[in-house]
Amino acid sequence: MKVCETIRDDPGETMSSDLRDRLVDLAEEAPATVAAGRDLWRAGERRHRRRRVAAVATTTAVLLAVGLLGSLRPLETPSPDPAEAPASDLHLPRTVHAPDSWTESTREAGPPGPLAVVSLAHRSLPDGLTGTRQTLEPFGVSALDGSAVFLDLPGGRTHEGSQLGYGALALSPNGRKVGFSNFEQDPGAEFPHVSGWDVYDTVTGEITELRVPGMRKIRGMDAFEIAFTGDSRYLLTNYSPTGSDGSRKDALVAWDVETGEPVVAEGTGYYWLPNLGSGPEGVVWARDRRILTFHPGTGRTEVATVQNEVVTASFGPDRRALAYVGHRPSRPNQAVPWHLYVGESVDDLDRVRLDLDPGQILGWKSEHEVVVGDHRRGVRFVDVRTGQHVTAPRPQWTGELLMSPLYAADLWRNPLVEGVEPAAAPDPRWWLRPPLWVAAALLSLAGLLAVRRRRARA
């Protein structure tokens, strides 16, 4: 009770006494190294500088991370395994878009899976630290998701760049193989030469080399366009087995794309190249009014004779239905109109009057519907039983394509889908990406400000 009265009478004196006692206690407990006020000030200043540098470093790291992540592609949901995709999930696009010139190739992205389309487009490649060079490269469009990727096909390149183009590229009907000519260029030679053929597996990424033993340079193949058989099992080539340049020394050779083994479908002795066709099995081609089918397994050749000279012919999935583009007999190089003839068998063929000039048989939509094109963008589905036809969705392609698209013929059986416009792809050189330059500039500015402030205090 007496203490309370003392506080009430002179509270200021008591509080001052308590504060002095507490400060004395703290001074006695303080380390000797920081006892002086000047040392405390310097220690606090150093701590403040460390905090400021750490804050700048943290901010810069965040900016660098944001810049780097912004320049990378967004994470994508994993796609289904292309090897396990059923045929019904594969589609042709209504519009074929070329990839961005900086789009990665199969070397970085891996095998694309079954392809719907193959064509050519401009590709950008790094040239030194900051330069860029343009090349013409093949690309493929996925039959699963419509994405486009450049095809890294080493055998189609020389030191001058890719040599592939129309006639030197082929896409199998099932979209799982890409055939291409293999080029080599001798030192001092003006032009490269074909030394064989390669087949790229779009699912596994493996390449099968097709070479003629003892023949470094393939001869007798001028103007022949390589192609796959209708069952995607063989790649068809035309060359002289003896290496001769004679006009009648070439032969039609089918290469098994799994084993790499060749078999001669048609021997030498013909002046004109064979007119290739297609069927559910075997090698199909035409000469004059004859349509020939060679069966590699047995070595047997079947011949069907029709009323007109055949430009191209195709047997339907049932092996009996037939469609061919032909014309009346004429002298060599004489211009005559082409017509489409269809029927449920070779013995039951009729001419179909179309609203376009038929020139291609692109595939079969069903057992009795053949897909006919005009070498441009006109397509018709024709029923071989009745001759009735309907206009199919017109395949389109953008101006960036530098070769008419090659389509996977089997996929005409499924509905066409919208094409996928390619996303912009960045230059792979990270040091040229704008977000990183911005982050580096901010880092330099922060460092400069820190140095100036330190000097001003000194």
SULKALIN-V652294 format. One record per backbone hydrogen bond with DSSP energy under -0.5 kcal/mol. CO is the residue of the C=O (numbers start at 0). NH is the residue of the N-H. If there is no record, write none. Layout:
co/nh
CO/NH
CO/NH
This chain:
co/nh
0/4
1/5
2/6
3/7
4/8
5/9
9/13
10/14
11/15
12/16
13/17
14/18
15/19
16/20
17/21
18/22
19/23
20/24
21/25
22/26
23/27
24/28
25/29
30/33
31/34
35/39
36/40
37/41
38/42
39/43
40/44
41/45
42/46
43/47
44/48
45/49
46/50
47/51
48/52
49/53
50/54
51/55
52/56
53/57
54/58
55/59
56/60
57/61
58/62
59/63
60/64
61/65
62/66
63/67
64/68
65/69
66/70
67/71
68/71
80/83
81/84
85/88
86/89
91/416
93/395
94/96
95/397
99/102
100/123
103/149
104/107
104/108
105/109
113/142
115/407
116/140
117/405
118/138
119/401
120/136
122/134
124/132
126/130
130/126
132/124
134/122
134/136
136/120
137/150
138/118
139/141
139/148
140/115
140/116
141/145
142/90
146/141
148/139
149/105
149/151
150/152
151/153
152/155
153/156
154/182
155/162
157/160
160/157
164/167
164/168
166/225
167/180
169/178
171/174
172/409
174/114
175/201
176/171
177/199
178/169
179/197
180/182
181/194
181/195
183/192
185/188
192/183
193/217
195/181
196/209
197/179
198/207
199/177
199/201
200/204
201/112
205/200
206/208
207/198
208/210
209/196
210/212
211/214
213/215
218/239
220/223
223/225
226/235
228/231
232/256
233/228
233/235
234/254
235/226
236/252
238/240
238/250
239/242
245/248
247/268
248/240
250/238
250/252
251/264
251/265
252/236
253/262
254/234
254/256
255/259
260/255
262/253
262/264
265/251
273/275
274/285
277/314
281/229
281/283
282/293
283/276
284/291
285/274
286/289
287/309
288/305
289/286
289/291
290/303
291/284
292/301
293/282
293/295
294/297
294/298
294/299
299/294
301/292
303/290
308/326
311/324
312/277
313/322
315/318
320/315
321/342
322/313
323/325
323/340
324/310
324/311
325/338
326/308
330/333
338/325
339/351
340/323
341/349
342/321
344/347
347/343
349/341
351/339
351/353
355/357
359/361
359/372
362/370
365/368
367/369
367/383
368/364
368/365
369/371
369/381
370/361
370/362
371/379
372/358
372/359
377/373
378/391
379/371
379/381
380/389
381/369
381/383
382/386
387/382
389/380
392/394
395/95
397/400
404/406
405/117
406/408
407/410
408/411
409/412
410/413
416/93
418/420
427/429
428/431
429/432
432/435
432/436
433/437
434/438
435/439
436/440
437/441
438/442
439/443
440/444
441/445
442/446
443/447
444/448
445/449
446/450
447/451
448/452
449/453
450/454
451/455
452/456
453/457
